[in-house]
């Protein structure tokens, strides 16, 4: 199961994006131009410098070098912009308090609006950097979820950004290495730097420790975790003051957590840091179908007189592309009423406020369309009709999907897990008398990854069979409802 991640708040100002509103209305033209440049650097720079598809190792290495070049330029720009925005945020917060003290309601309202603009700028900048993370891990939700720790802390500050970038820049002098400052990412709570190594393959995390004593304690904790030597651990703690011993234990717990996370990613089996549950990452037998081209097809139908185009995916995903905000609000809402669909309506720009969803810059859409969506000149509305999916899946595999009882639903909610729901009851999958909840991650895959929900459920059916076979072979009790999530 998936515990619903809580977005990291860059500001105390609430970010209220409503589905039919344009993100661009919150941002200045200058900032939008910067965001458009970042979209190019994080998602299209490498391709623009690679006229033909790489066909051998040398050409692939050249391609990766150009991709990294764009990423490094983007990260530097984002770091500088975040430092500037954080400074303006401090000023804006102080101004809100000052206007409140002077009882200037108009001034207070404008000060809050300025703080909201800054908070949204920070959110957009971090989501641009997230595109690099998504590309490094190939959009694998299971891997990304390992990197997110519920209630984990981010340390987004000018000081931490500067210190992290100083080390990242030295690493990034090697063209085939890409070091990303994790404090600037929306999602990652592991390490201070994430390093993708195209020389040897794989990713690693680096903890930055300032000061000789901190470094000494960190190295001792790392050795204790890696070696598993209890005698070393006991002797180390015995020689420390009470304060240093507490710090040592904190660093050691962090090192143990990071080790488990990496082992789970590499071995595809381990412990979920958020729930303590056993984790098995099941591989997908065939590439997931992507329906992003249907968004492009709808967009290409628009013109001076035609302001909308709609399509349906897998009989349960409704997609509308609009060049006019009123047409989007009236047209899409009316369509959902006709379809008797009560599921939540999403705008693709909702991905900016959902750190666990695929960011706009990582979607398989042309750069020009990404820019228009960012500006709000094109609105892409999507509704994943969960009830219709259940019906479509059960036509293929009768009885596979159903709604859990009220008690099962209440139990799942008490655990803090977010599942797909219909009418206040969670969706479950059942095979051979064993049941699993269907986590809300499926919704994110369908809406923001543009993956086929029916193909994903086919994969779930096959993977459940494999797990049940393993359980039977091991002669251990089968999983209870609540053990499965698409993330």
N, C-alpha and C positions, 0 to 999 in steps of 0.2 A: 504494500500500500504506500501511497504517497502523502506525506504530510504537506499541507499547503504552505508553500513558502511565503514569507511576509516580505513585501518589497522593502528594500533599504531606503529610508527616508533621507534625502539630502537636505531637507528643510522641514520646518514644522508647518509650512504652508501646504494645505491640502491641494493635490493635483486633481482637479475635476475635469476629466475628458469625457464628454458624452458622445455616444456612437456617431451621431449625425453632425457633430461639430468638426470644423477643420482645425487640425493641429496648427497650421500656418497662421491662424488668427492670433495665436498667443506669442508669436515670434516676430522679431524685426526682419526687414528685408535683408539687412546685412548679415544677420545670423543665419538666415536660410541659405544665403549664398555660401557661407562657410560650411553649413551642413551638406550642401550639394557637393562641394569639393571633397568632403570627407567620405561621402557615399562612393565617389569615384576611387579614392585612394584605398579604401578598405575592401572594395568588392570588384573593382574593374581595372585597376592599374596594371597588374601583372598580365591580364589578358590583352590589354591594349598594346603591350610591348612584345606580344608573342604572336606574330602573324600566322604561323601554322602550328597545328597541334604537335606537342613534343612526341618524338618517336623513339628516342634512345636515352640512355642515362645522362649523357652530357646535356642534351636539350632539356631534359626534366630539371636538372640542376640549375641551368640558366633560367628556366621559368620560375622556379622557387625563389631564386635570388631576386628576380624582378617583383614577385609578389611581396616578398619581405621588404623590398625597398619602399613600396607603397605603404605597407603597414607601419614601417618605422617613421616615415614622414607624417602619417596620420597620428601616430601615438605622440609624437613631439608636439604637433599642433594641439591635440586634445589636452595634453598636460598643461601647456601654456594657457589655454582657454579656461581650463578648470581652475587653475590658480587665480586667474583674473576674476572668474565668476564667484569663487569662494570669498575673495576680498570684497566684492560688491554685495555679497549676501550678508556679510557682517554689518556693512553700512546700512543695508535695507532693514535688517532686523532692529538696529538701533533707532532708525527713523520711525519705524512702527511704534516703538515705545515712546519716543519723543512726541509724536503726533497724538498719541493716547494721553500723555501727561498734559499736553496743552489743550486737550478736548477739541481738536480740530478734526471733525468727522470726515470732511472732504480730503484733507491731507492724509488721514489715517487710511482711507480707502485706497488712495493712489499709492501709498507706501506698501500696502498689502499686495496690490496688483504688481508692483515692481518686484516684490519678493517672489511672487508666483512666477513671473517671467524668468527670473534667475533660476528658480528651482526647476523649471521646465527645460531651460538651456542645459543645466547640469545633467538632467535625466537624458536628454537627447545625446549629449556628448558621450556619456558613459555607454549608452546603447550603441553608438557608433563603434566604440572600442570593442564592445561585445561581439561584433561581427567577426573580428579576428579570432576570438575564442571559439566561436561556432565553427569557423572554417578549420581551425587546428584540429578539433575533435570530430570533424565531419558531421556535425549536427547530431551526434549521438546523445539522445536524451538521458540514457542510462549513465553515460559518463558524466554529463553535466550535473546530474542530480547528485552524484558522489561529491562534487566540488562545492555543493551548497550545504551549509550547516544551518538548520533552523535555529533562529535566535543568535546566529553568528554575528560577529561585529565587523564592520568596515571602519577603516581609519582614514577617511577621506579628508585630508588636510594638505595645505600648501607645503608644509614641512615634509610630510611622508611622500608626497608626489615628487618633490625635488630630490630627496634621498634615493627613492626607488629609481627615478630616471637616471640618476648619476651612474648607478650600477648597471641598469638596463642598457644604457648607451655604450658602456665598455664591452658588454657581451655582444651587442648588436653590431659591433665593428666586424664580426665574422658574418659574411653574407648569408650563410646557410643556417644561422641561428636566429631565433626570434624570441626575445625576452619581453614579456608583457607585465606591466605593473598591476598586480591584482587589486590593489586598493581602488584603482580607477574603474575596474569592472563592476557591473551591477550584481554579479552572481557569485563569484568565487570567494570562498572564505578559507582558502588553503594557501599558506605561504605568502611571501611578499612579492615574489616574481615567479611567473610561469615561463618556462623555457622550452620552446619547441626546437628539436634538433634534427635537421634534415641531413646531417652528416652521418649520424649513427641511428637515427630513428627514435621515436618516442618523445615523451614530455617529462619534465621534472619540475620540482618546486624548490625555491631558495628562500630561506628565512634570513632577513637582514637584522643583525644585532649590533647596536651601537655601544661602544665602551668596552674596555678590556675585560671587566668582570662579567658583563652580559655575554660576551663572546665565549669566555671560559665556561660559564654555566651552560650555555647553549651546546657547546661541543661535548661537554660531559653528558648532558641529557641525550643528545643524539647517539653517542656511543653506547650508553646504557640501553637504549631502545633497540639499536641495531644488533648489539651483541647478545642481549638477553642475559647478561652476567649479573646475577643477584649479588655476588660478593662485591663487585665493583660498585654497584648501586649503594649497598650498605656503607662501604668505606667512604664513598663520595659524600653521602648525606651526613655521616658522622663528623666529617671535618668542616662542615659548614655551620654558619650561624643560623639561628631560627629563621631570620628573614630570608637569607640566601637559600635555605632548604625549601622554604615555601615557593620561592621563585623557581628553583630547580624542578620541583614537582609540577608546577604549572607548565613549564617548558617541556617537560617529559611527556605530560599528557597530550600536549599539542603535537609533539613528535610522534607519539603512538597513534594518534588520530590520523595524522598525515600519512604515516606508513600504511595503516589499514586502508585508507582511501586509495592510495596508489596500487596496493596489492589487489584490491577489489577491481579496479579498472583493468589492470594487466591480466589477472587470472579469471575475470568475469564471475568470481564467486567471493563472498566475504560477508562482512557485517555492515548494515546500514547505520551510519553514524547518527542519523536523526531518530531512528526507531529502535535500534538494537536488534532488529530482525535479521535473519539470514537472507542474503541476497544472491540471486542467480540471474545473470544477464543472459537471456536467450538470444541467440543470433537469428537474424532474419534470413530465411533460405533464399529469397530472391529480392532484388532491389525494390523498394517501395515505390509505387506509382505516384507521380506528382502531377497535379492538375493545374499548376500555375499558368500553363499555356492558355487555359480557358479564360483566365482573367485577361490575358493579353488579347485573346480573340474578341472578347466583349469590348475592350478599350478601342480596338481598331474599327469597331462598328460605329463609334461616336463621330459626330460631325456638327456642322453649324446648326442643323435643325434637329438632329437626333441626340438627345442628352442622356440616354440611358440604354443599357443592354443587360439582359439577365441570362443565367444558365443554371442548370442543376447538375450536381455530381452525385453519383451512386444513389439516386432517388432520395437522398436525405441531407444534402448540403446545398443550400440556396445561396447564389452569388449574384450580386448586382453591382454594376460599374456605372458611375454617374459623373457627369461634368457640371452638375448643378445641385446645390445643397437641398433645395426645396424638393426637387424631383427624387432625391435619395430618401428624404424623410417621408414624404407622402407615398411614393411609389413602393419602396421596400416594405414599409410598415403595412401597407394595404395588401401586398403580396403575402406577407406572413399571416395576416388575418384570414385571407382566402384559403391558405394551406392549413389553417388551424394549428400553426406552429407557435408554441409558447416558449421555446428555447431562447436564450439570450442572443441578441444581435451584436455583432462585432464590426468595428472598423479596423482595417489593417493597421492604422496608426495606434490602435490600442496596444500594439506590441511595445510601444515606448514606455508604457507604465507597467508592463508585465515582464520583470527581469528573467523569468524562467521560460518565456516564449521566444521563438526565433525572431530576431530583430529584422526590421524592414530591409536593411542592407544585405542580409544573408538570404533573402528570398530569391527564388529563381525568376526574377522579373528584369526586363531591360532597364538600364540606368535612367533613361529619360522618363520612363513610367514611374520609377522609384522617386524621382525628383518631383513629378507632378503630384504624386500621392503625399509626399512630404509637405509640399506647399498647400495642399488642400484643394488644388484645382481639379483633381480627380479623386472621387471617394469610392472605395471598394468596400461594400457591405457584405458580410457573410453571416449566415445562421446555420448552425449544425443542429438539425432536427433529430434529437436523440430518440424520440419515440418512433420516428420513421425509420431510423437505423435498426432498432430492435425488430421492427416488422420485416425489414428487408433481409436481415441476417437470419431470422427464423424461417423465412421462406427457403433459404439455402440449407440451414441446419436446424430443423424444428426443435424448439425448446432450449436452444443454446443460451439465449439471453432472456432474462426476466427481471422483474422488480423485486427487491428484497422486502422482507416484512418490515413493519414499523419498528419492531424491536431491533432487528439487525441494523437498520438505518440509524437508530439512536445510538447503538453501540459504536458504530463507525464514526459518528460525529463526535462522540465523547473522546475518541482517540485523537482528534484533531486532524483526521484525514479528509481530503477532498476527493469525492467520487463523482462520477456522472450521476445525475438525478433526473427523474421525471416525476412531476407532481409531488415532490417532497420525499420520494423514495429512491434509494440508490439502485443502480443497475448492476446485476451480477451475471456471471457466466458460469454455467454448470456443465460438467462432463463426468460421466461415470460416478454420479452421486457426490462429487467434490465441487465446491463452489469458490469463486473468487469475486471480489469487488472489481469493477472496472473503474480505474482511477481517472481523475479529471485530465490527466496528461493526454488522453486520447483526443479530448476536445482541442487542446493546444496543438497537437500534431495535425489535426484536420484543418483547423482555421489558419494557423500561422506557418506550418510546414507545407500546407496544401497536400497532405497525404490522403490516400484513399481509405476511408473508414472500413469499407467492406474487405479490402485486401488485408488491412490490419487485423480484422477479426478472423480472417482465414488463418493468419499467422498465429493468433492466439489459440485457435482450435488445435493447430498442429503442435504448438509448444506445450499446451496443457497435456496432450497425449504423451509427449516425451517425458515430462515431469512425473506423470503418474506411473509411467513404465519404470523410471528410476526409483520411485518410492516403493513400488512393488518388489523390485529387485533387491532393495535394501531392507525390506521387511520393516519399514518404519511407518508410523501413523501418517496419513495423508494430510494435506494442507486444509485448514479451515477457511471459511469465508473471510476475506480480508487480507489474503496474502499476495494478491496480484495487482500490479499497476502497470499501465503502458509506459510510464516514464522510464 
